[in-house]
Amino acid sequence: IDLPVLLKAKGKCTTDHISAAGVWLRYRGHLENISGNLFLGVSNAFTGAMGEGKDPSDGRTRAFADIAKNLALSGTPWCAVGDENYGEGSSREHAAMEPRYRGGLVILARSFARIHETNLKKQGLLPLTFTDPLTYGLIGEDDRISVLDLALLAPETPVRCRVAKPDGNGFEFNCTHTFSSDQLEWFRAGSALNVIRRRGSSDGRHPA
């Protein structure tokens, strides 16, 4: 409910834009450190700047990675908005792990790359596709987005969302999702790993 928009990506947003490789790969085993690269390559749809935007907590311009960290430390969950084929490229799992670690809950986009969409689901995030792609253009930098009726979330069922504008106006829109029944269990448990852990505990085994 009322999630701030951490970023709205313009154009191509690959897994390398979301979680840069290169020197950052030395931190693959340290989620706190590698999360310093979060969204560094993303083009800001509002300003055209790369890897930085407006911090919803104080209005100052910062790197998206720093904004995400600040929001996580303050216990403020957030959402992000993507363009076409969000998450294309390599199947880099950190591109889904880092947003989840930093408190991201929902990624909305015109469309998703299939493997990245699945990775987001595994991490317990909610990837939603705009039913009407034009909705992308209606979302502003200071908007708040609510995802409604999650208790009714089911396969092949549209998801109702609401945008709240700073001036008190707003509108509702619909999204679609590709969750199967098993994948919805991941979402409700917080991640696929939580489901595996729970099943391992219930049958008396200790998950690896």
N, C-alpha and C positions, 0 to 999 in steps of 0.2 A: 504494500500500500504506500502510495506517494514516494516512490523511489526516485531519487535524483538521477539525471542522465549524466553519467560519467563522461561519455563521449558519443558523438555521432560521426561515424567514419564515412568518408567520401571516396567512392571508386574502389579500386582493388584493395582488399584487406586480407592478405595471406597470413598463414600461421607465422611466417617470419616477421611480418609487420606487428603481429600480436605478441610474439615472443622471439625476439631477435636471436640469431645464432652467433657465430663468430666467437669472440672472447667470452661471451656469456655462457657458453657451454661448459666452461670449467666449473660452473656452479650448479650443474644439473642435479646434484645430490643435496643441494641446500636451497630449499624453496624460498626462504626469506631473502637470500642474496640474489637469486636469479629473478625474483619478482621485481627487481630494480629495472628490468628491461621491458616491463609490461606496456604494451601499446606504443613503444617508442617510434615505430615506423608508420603509425596510423596518420592519415591526412584528416585534419579537423574540418568537417563539413561547414562549420560556421565561419572559420577564419582562413582556412587553407594552410595553416601552420602544421608542421609535422611533429607529432608526439607530445603535444601540449594543448592545454585548454583551460577553461575557467573552473576553478575550484568552487563547487556549490556551497561550501561551508563559509567562505569569506569573499568570494568574487575575484580572488587574485589568480593570475595566470601561473600555472605550474606544469611540470611534466605530468602526463597522465599517470605514470607509475607512482609519483609522489602524491597525487590526488587520491588514488586508490588506497595507498597506505594510510593517509590521513583519515579517510572515511572508515577504513577498517579499524583503526585505533580508537575512533570515536564510537564504534558500534553502529555505524550507519550503512545499511545495505544499499546497493545501487544497481542500475541497469545500464546497458550499452546498446547503441543502435548501429546496425551495419547496413551496407549497401547490397549489391548483387554478389552472390556466390561467396559470402563471408566465410573465411577460414579455408580458402583454397590453398593448394600447395602440399607440403609434406604433412605427414600424420603426427606432427609434433604434439605430444600429450601435454607439455608444459603450457601450450597455448590455451588449454582448458583448465589446467591445474592452477595457474596463477590467478586468473579472475576469481575462481572459487575461493582460493586462499585469502584474497584481498576483499572478500565480502560481496562479490558479484552474485546476483541471484537470477537475473533474466538477461538474455541477449535477444533482441528483436532485429530482424533483418528482412530485406526483400527476398533473399534466398540464401541457403547455406550450402557449403560444400559438404557432401555426405559424411565423410570420415570425421571431419571436425564436429559436425552436428552430433554424431554418436559419442565423440569424446566429451563434449559438453554434458550430454546426458549421463555418462559414466561418473562425472564429477559432481552430479547433483544439481547442475544448472538447468534452467528452463529455456531452451532455444525455441523461439516463436517466429513464424513467418507471417508478415502482413498479408491478410487476405486481399486487400487492395494495395498494390505496390506504391500508389500515390500517397499513402499515409506517411511514408518515410519523409516526404517533403513538408509535412505539417507539424513535425516535432521540433520544438524550439530548444535553445540552449538551457533555459531556466525552467523548463517544464518538469512536472512530476508525473510519473506513470504508475498506475495501479493495475495489477492483474487480478481479475475478479473470478469468483466462483471456482477457485482451485479445488474445493472439496468435491466438485463434480467432474474434475478432469478425467477424461476417458478417451480411449483410442478413437480416432476419426471424429472427434467432437471439437467444434470451434471453441476458442477461448476469447472471452470478452475482456477488453481492456479499457482503461480510461486515462485521458490526458487532462491534467489540471494546469492551466496557464497561470502565470504570476498575477494577472489582473482579475483572477477569480473565474474566468470563463474556462471552457474546456469542451471536450467531445469524447465520445466512445468510438471504439473501432474493434474489429474482430481480427484474430490471428488463427492460423492453423498450426498443427504440430504433427510430428511423426512418431510419437511414443507408442510402443506396443504395450500390452499389459505387463510384461516382464520389466520393460524399461520404466514404466510408471512406478514400479516397486523401487527402482533405484532412486527416483526423484523423491518419493515419500520417505525413504530411509536416509536421504542426504547424499548418497553416492552408491555406486555399485559395490564398492569395497565394504560399505556398512552392511549390505545384504549378505555378502560372502561371509563376513565376520559373524553375523547373527546366525546364519545357517550352520557355520562351523561350531558355534557354541551350543546350539540346540541339539546337535547329534553327539555331543560329548567330545568332539575333536577340537584341538586348538589350531585355528587358522595360521598358516605360515606367515 
